[in-house]
């Protein structure tokens, strides 16, 4: 949302199918693969920690 990208655009950049991105986003895919999450993180220029532990900076 922060980048204002559509799911379709993120799918094109990441190589992860748009329906999979939609399912991850709306919580219907409870266990996304590590590989898909890695691809999404890279496309968003994020680290996996930023996705899985969004408040990890506050933990220090």
N, C-alpha and C positions, 0 to 999 in steps of 0.2 A: 504494500500500500504506500509506503514511504516514497518509493521510486515512481509510483503512479503507472506501473506496468500492468498490462493485462496478463491473464494467465496464459493466453496464447503466445504473447511475446516472450514470457519467461520460458515457456515450453520450447520455443524456437532457440533461445539462447542456451538452455541447459541440456536439451536433448531428452528431457523427461516429458512423457505425453501429458497433454493438457488435462485430460480426465483424472490422471493421477495427481497432478498439482491441485486440482479442485477438491479431490477427496482428502488430501493432506490438509488443505486449508480449512475445510469445513468439518474435519474430525471424523469422517467416515472411514478413512484408512488409518487404523490405529497403529499399525506397524510398518511404516514405510521402510524400504530397503536403505541400508547405509549408502549404497552407491547412488541412489536417487537423491538422498539428502545431501550428499557430497556435491553432486552436480548442481543442485539448486543453490547451495551455499556459494559455490564458485561463481555461478552466473550472477548472483547478487553481491559479489565481492565481500562475502562474509566468511567467518570461520565457523566450523561446525559448533563450536562452543557458543557462538552467538545465537544459534538456532535452538540448540538443546538446553542451554543454560542461559537464558536471556538476561538474568540478573547476576551472572557470575562475577561481574566487576564489583558488585556490592558485597560479595562474599569475602573479599580480602580484608 
